Amino acid sequence: MRRNFTLIVLAVVCAISIGLYFILTSGRTAAQIGYLYQLMPDEVLTEIVLENNHGTFEFRYDGNQWKVIHNGYYRAHEEKMRLMLLPLKAFPIERELDVDVILPEFGLDSPIKITLRTSAGRNFGFDVGDVSVTRATAYVRDHRDGRIYMTSISHIAHFDGSIAAYRCKEIFTINRQDIRKITYYQNNQMIVDVYRNPDNDWVLLYPVEVPARNIYMNELVSSMRRWIIAEFPEEGREGVFNGDVLVLYDGYGNSQKLYIGSQVGARTYVRTEADDVVLMHTLSIDALDVLNPSSIMFVAPLLTTIEQVRSISVTIPNQTFELLVEGDRYYLQNNEISASDFTRVFVRYISILAEGYSPNDTNLPRNQFVASFETVFHDGSKTELSLYQRDEYTYWMDFGEDVVFYKSQEAFEKLLNLLLVLS
């Protein structure tokens, strides 16, 4: 008996709840789907003012992109704006409520407020209240006459965001997938200018025109593609900028300047040319350390392949080492050596690379000769290089170039020691 009584009570409560819902959601008209307003065919939204629990956000369309104003002036997040604008062009409603009193359940005592202005000079606005008991719709109040409607929650899903949701996190305005040229300034002085040629090889243009290290540049560009805006600084905490500028160019002729500022923790202040607003960015300034001539230049005057070589000679004061290639047989000082030993010598030989340059030093100290290298190819052509003492740790490199390069002693000493062991 008690069980039956309990079931009866539950049924009555359920019936009352369903009845109350239909009372609250019954419509004045027979139409169940319509629009709170609709824009004309050539009419577009130009301004949106949104007030929610996170503050007041003003969105303005400048004819090219949306900007958001909230304690600063920022590019708006394109995808977020697209989703928000979809229902705002013609705001859908499902039914009008036939009520004389605004009930607390509507949530319209502290609503989200949306005010719109169009290119035709027309204004619209509405408030968004709470979600209904079905969890599928929400209450909406028209600013023009105070009438209350129901709309799908999908139409109001993007009105409760914070500034972090509405600001663009994309730092690039160029095509990040096709960065073709990079110019880097420190203290307003150009440090390097480097570009990627049609063969996808990087070439250093400034301060000297020589090949650049592809692996270094490709790794840098790959890391740049992952740069995003992490957060925005508080007003008054906008970092320090001392003339460090990164200028990027894509393959479509577009360029962009990024002003690199001071660091705080693992993040760096960056100001974009598009916004002229200081941004907090996850970029570590250490990633730009590679952008110096000594790091990215690839000057390898002896670089070749074994297949092209007929002979190699290395001359130091009072001694010359001669290496010959005859088919698949190799000789050092007229004594046959193994292919693996020749390869060891050859790798160290072609690894005599420039590690820096000195544009102001034009006179080589030829009286401080260290070594010379000569490669003779099967076609009779030659490549020559000479080393002269520069200081305690480095040598000048002379291979007929106007610019004076130098290298450290380590690579040459490894080659010389191997030649002495094998001779």
C-alpha positions in Angstrom: 0.0 0.0 0.0 2.8 2.4 0.9 4.5 1.6 -2.3 1.4 2.5 -4.3 1.0 5.7 -2.4 4.7 6.6 -3.2 4.2 6.0 -6.9 1.0 8.1 -6.9 2.9 11.0 -5.3 5.7 10.8 -7.8 3.3 10.7 -10.7 1.5 13.8 -9.4 4.8 15.7 -8.9 5.9 14.8 -12.4 2.6 16.0 -13.9 2.9 19.3 -12.0 6.5 19.8 -13.3 5.5 19.1 -16.9 2.5 21.4 -16.6 4.6 24.2 -15.2 7.1 23.8 -18.1 4.4 24.1 -20.7 2.9 27.1 -18.9 6.3 28.9 -19.0 7.1 28.0 -22.6 3.7 28.3 -24.3 3.7 30.7 -27.2 1.5 33.6 -28.2 1.6 32.6 -31.9 1.4 29.3 -33.7 4.8 29.8 -35.3 7.5 27.8 -33.5 10.5 29.0 -35.5 11.4 32.6 -36.5 13.9 35.4 -36.0 14.3 38.1 -33.5 15.6 40.3 -36.3 17.1 39.8 -39.8 19.7 41.8 -41.6 19.0 43.0 -45.1 20.9 41.4 -48.0 23.6 44.1 -48.3 23.6 44.8 -44.5 26.5 43.7 -42.3 27.3 44.0 -38.6 29.9 46.6 -37.8 29.8 46.8 -34.0 29.0 44.5 -31.2 28.9 45.3 -27.5 28.9 42.3 -25.2 28.4 42.4 -21.4 28.9 39.3 -19.4 30.4 38.1 -16.1 33.9 38.8 -17.4 33.3 42.4 -18.3 32.3 44.5 -21.3 33.7 43.7 -24.7 33.4 46.0 -27.8 33.9 44.4 -31.2 34.5 46.6 -34.2 34.8 45.6 -37.9 37.3 47.7 -39.8 36.3 46.4 -43.2 39.0 43.8 -43.1 39.0 42.1 -39.7 37.3 42.3 -36.4 39.0 43.9 -33.4 38.1 43.5 -29.8 38.4 46.3 -27.2 38.8 45.4 -23.5 41.6 47.0 -21.6 43.4 47.2 -24.9 42.9 47.0 -28.6 43.4 43.5 -30.1 42.7 41.5 -33.2 39.7 39.2 -32.6 40.0 35.5 -32.7 38.8 34.6 -36.3 37.1 31.3 -35.5 35.5 32.6 -32.3 34.1 35.6 -34.3 32.8 33.4 -37.1 30.9 31.2 -34.6 29.5 34.2 -32.8 28.4 36.0 -35.9 26.5 33.1 -37.5 23.4 33.5 -35.3 23.7 37.3 -35.0 23.1 37.9 -38.7 19.6 36.6 -38.2 19.0 35.6 -34.6 16.8 32.5 -34.4 14.0 32.1 -31.9 11.8 29.0 -31.2 8.8 30.5 -29.4 7.6 33.5 -27.5 6.7 33.2 -23.8 3.2 34.3 -22.8 4.0 35.7 -19.4 3.2 38.9 -17.6 5.8 38.5 -14.9 9.6 37.9 -15.4 10.3 34.9 -13.2 13.6 34.3 -11.4 13.9 31.1 -13.4 14.5 33.1 -16.5 17.8 34.5 -15.2 17.1 37.9 -16.8 17.7 39.9 -13.6 21.5 39.7 -14.4 21.7 38.7 -18.0 24.3 38.7 -20.7 23.6 41.8 -22.8 24.2 42.1 -26.5 23.9 45.3 -28.5 24.4 45.4 -32.3 24.9 48.1 -34.9 24.8 47.5 -38.6 26.2 49.1 -41.8 22.8 50.5 -42.4 22.8 52.4 -39.1 20.2 50.1 -37.5 20.5 48.9 -33.9 19.4 45.7 -32.3 19.8 44.3 -28.8 18.8 41.5 -26.5 19.5 39.9 -23.2 20.4 36.3 -22.6 19.1 34.6 -19.4 19.4 31.1 -18.0 19.1 27.8 -19.7 15.7 26.2 -19.5 14.8 23.0 -17.7 15.3 21.0 -20.9 18.9 22.2 -21.1 18.3 22.7 -24.8 17.0 26.2 -24.9 17.7 29.6 -23.1 15.6 32.7 -22.3 16.1 35.8 -24.5 14.6 39.3 -24.0 14.2 41.7 -26.9 15.5 45.2 -26.0 12.9 46.9 -28.2 9.7 45.7 -26.4 10.8 43.5 -23.5 9.2 40.4 -25.0 10.7 37.1 -24.0 11.6 34.2 -26.3 13.2 30.9 -26.3 16.3 30.1 -28.4 18.6 27.1 -28.8 21.6 27.2 -26.5 23.8 26.7 -29.6 23.0 30.2 -30.6 24.2 31.8 -27.4 27.1 29.4 -26.7 29.8 32.0 -27.5 28.5 34.9 -25.5 30.1 34.0 -22.1 33.8 34.1 -22.9 36.6 36.1 -21.4 39.1 38.3 -23.2 41.3 35.2 -23.5 38.7 33.6 -25.7 38.0 36.6 -27.9 41.6 37.8 -28.6 43.5 36.3 -31.5 46.3 33.9 -30.4 47.9 34.0 -33.9 51.0 36.2 -33.9 51.7 35.9 -37.6 50.0 38.0 -40.3 52.1 36.3 -43.0 51.9 32.7 -44.2 53.9 31.0 -41.5 54.2 27.8 -43.6 56.2 29.6 -46.3 58.7 31.9 -44.5 61.2 32.8 -47.3 63.3 35.6 -45.8 64.4 36.7 -42.3 66.1 40.0 -41.4 67.1 40.4 -37.7 68.1 43.7 -36.0 69.6 44.1 -32.6 69.7 47.6 -31.0 68.4 48.9 -34.4 71.5 47.5 -36.2 71.1 44.8 -38.8 72.7 41.6 -37.7 71.7 39.1 -40.5 69.7 39.0 -43.6 69.0 35.5 -44.9 66.7 34.1 -47.5 65.6 30.7 -48.9 66.2 30.4 -52.7 64.0 28.6 -55.2 66.0 25.4 -54.6 65.0 25.7 -50.9 68.6 26.4 -49.8 69.2 29.2 -47.3 71.6 31.9 -48.4 73.1 34.6 -46.1 72.8 38.0 -47.7 74.2 40.2 -45.0 76.8 40.9 -43.7 78.3 38.7 -46.4 76.7 36.7 -49.2 77.6 33.0 -48.6 75.6 29.8 -48.2 73.8 29.4 -44.9 73.4 26.2 -42.8 70.1 24.7 -44.0 69.7 22.5 -40.9 70.0 25.5 -38.5 67.7 27.7 -40.5 65.1 25.0 -41.1 65.0 24.2 -37.4 64.5 27.9 -36.6 61.7 28.3 -39.1 60.1 25.1 -37.8 60.1 26.5 -34.2 58.7 29.8 -35.5 55.7 28.0 -36.9 54.8 27.0 -33.4 54.9 30.5 -31.9 51.5 31.5 -30.6 50.3 34.2 -28.2 50.3 32.8 -24.7 48.7 35.7 -22.9 48.4 39.5 -22.9 50.2 41.6 -20.3 48.4 43.8 -17.8 48.3 47.5 -18.7 51.5 49.2 -17.5 53.4 45.9 -17.6 54.4 45.9 -21.2 58.1 45.0 -21.2 61.1 46.8 -22.4 62.0 47.2 -26.0 65.5 48.1 -27.2 65.4 47.9 -30.9 65.4 44.2 -31.5 63.3 43.5 -34.6 62.5 40.4 -36.5 61.3 41.1 -40.1 59.7 38.1 -41.8 58.7 37.6 -45.5 56.6 34.9 -47.0 56.6 33.5 -50.6 53.6 35.7 -51.5 55.3 39.0 -51.0 53.9 39.7 -47.5 56.1 41.0 -44.7 55.7 41.4 -41.0 57.7 43.0 -38.2 57.9 41.5 -34.7 59.5 43.7 -32.0 61.2 41.6 -29.5 61.3 42.9 -25.9 62.4 41.8 -22.5 61.8 38.4 -21.0 59.8 37.4 -17.9 60.2 33.8 -16.9 60.0 31.6 -19.9 58.1 34.2 -22.0 59.1 37.2 -24.0 57.3 40.4 -24.7 56.6 40.8 -28.4 54.8 43.7 -30.1 53.2 43.0 -33.5 53.1 45.4 -36.3 49.5 44.6 -37.0 48.2 45.6 -33.6 50.9 47.8 -32.2 50.0 46.1 -28.9 52.4 44.4 -26.6 51.8 40.7 -26.3 53.1 38.0 -24.0 54.5 35.2 -26.2 55.9 31.8 -25.5 58.9 32.6 -27.7 62.2 32.1 -25.9 64.7 34.7 -27.0 67.3 31.9 -27.0 65.7 30.6 -30.2 67.1 33.7 -32.0 70.7 33.1 -30.9 71.2 31.2 -34.1 70.6 34.4 -36.1 74.2 35.6 -36.1 76.6 35.3 -39.1 79.0 32.9 -37.3 76.3 30.4 -36.5 74.5 30.2 -39.8 77.2 30.8 -42.4 78.3 27.6 -44.2 81.6 28.4 -45.8 83.3 25.1 -46.8 86.0 25.8 -49.4 87.2 22.2 -49.5 83.7 20.6 -49.6 83.4 17.9 -52.4 82.8 14.2 -52.8 85.3 11.4 -53.0 84.1 10.4 -56.5 85.3 13.8 -57.9 88.8 13.7 -56.3 92.0 12.6 -58.0 94.5 13.8 -55.3 94.7 15.8 -52.1 97.7 17.5 -50.6 98.2 19.1 -47.2 101.3 21.2 -46.7 102.7 22.4 -43.4 106.1 24.0 -42.9 108.8 21.5 -43.9 106.3 18.7 -44.9 103.6 17.8 -47.4 101.1 15.0 -47.2 100.0 13.6 -50.6 96.9 11.4 -51.0 96.0 9.8 -54.3 92.9 8.1 -55.6 93.3 5.4 -58.2 90.0 3.7 -58.8 89.1 1.9 -55.6 92.6 2.1 -54.2 94.0 4.9 -52.0 97.5 6.0 -51.2 99.2 8.2 -48.6 102.8 9.2 -49.3 102.8 6.5 -52.0 101.8 3.8 -49.5 98.4 2.1 -49.9 95.9 2.7 -47.1 92.4 1.3 -46.6 89.3 2.8 -47.9 88.1 3.4 -44.3 91.3 5.3 -43.4 91.1 7.4 -46.5 87.5 8.2 -45.7 88.5 9.3 -42.2 91.1 11.7 -43.6 88.7 12.9 -46.3 85.9 13.7 -43.8 88.2 15.8 -41.7 89.7 17.5 -44.8 86.3 18.7 -46.1 85.3 19.7 -42.5 87.7 22.7 -42.6 84.9 25.3 -42.3 84.8 29.0 -41.6 83.6 29.8 -38.2 83.6 33.6 -38.4 84.7 36.5 -40.5 86.3 39.9 -40.0 85.3 42.5 -42.6 87.7 45.1 -41.2 90.8 42.9 -41.6 92.0 43.0 -45.2 95.7 42.3 -44.8 96.6 38.6 -44.1 99.8 38.0 -42.1 101.3 35.8 -44.8 104.6 35.6 -42.8 102.7 33.5 -40.2 101.9 30.6 -42.6 100.3 27.5 -41.0 99.1 25.2 -43.8 97.8 25.0 -47.3 95.4 22.5 -48.9 95.0 21.6 -52.6 92.3 19.4 -54.1 92.8 18.2 -57.7 89.8 16.9 -59.5 89.5 14.4 -62.3 88.8 17.2 -64.8 92.1 18.9 -63.9 90.5 21.8 -61.9 91.8 22.6 -58.5 90.6 24.1 -55.1 93.1 25.8 -52.9 93.1 27.1 -49.3 95.7 28.5 -47.0 95.7 29.1 -43.3 97.6 31.9 -41.4 97.9 32.4 -37.7 95.2 34.9 -36.5 95.6 34.5 -32.7 96.2 31.9 -30.1 93.1 30.0 -31.0 92.1 30.7 -34.7 93.5 30.8 -38.2 92.8 33.1 -41.1 91.4 31.4 -44.2 92.6 32.5 -47.6 90.8 31.0 -50.6 90.7 34.0 -53.0 87.6 35.7 -51.4 87.4 39.4 -50.7 86.0 38.8 -47.3 88.4 37.4 -44.7 87.1 34.3 -42.8 88.7 32.5 -39.9 88.3 29.2 -38.2 89.4 27.6 -34.9 92.5 25.4 -34.7 90.6 22.3 -33.5 89.5 20.8 -36.9 92.9 21.3 -38.5 94.7 19.8 -35.6 92.5 16.7 -35.8 93.3 16.3 -39.5 97.0 16.8 -39.0 97.2 14.3 -36.1 95.4 11.7 -38.2 97.8 12.2 -41.2 100.8 11.9 -38.9 99.5 8.6 -37.4 98.7 7.1 -40.9 102.0 8.2 -42.6 
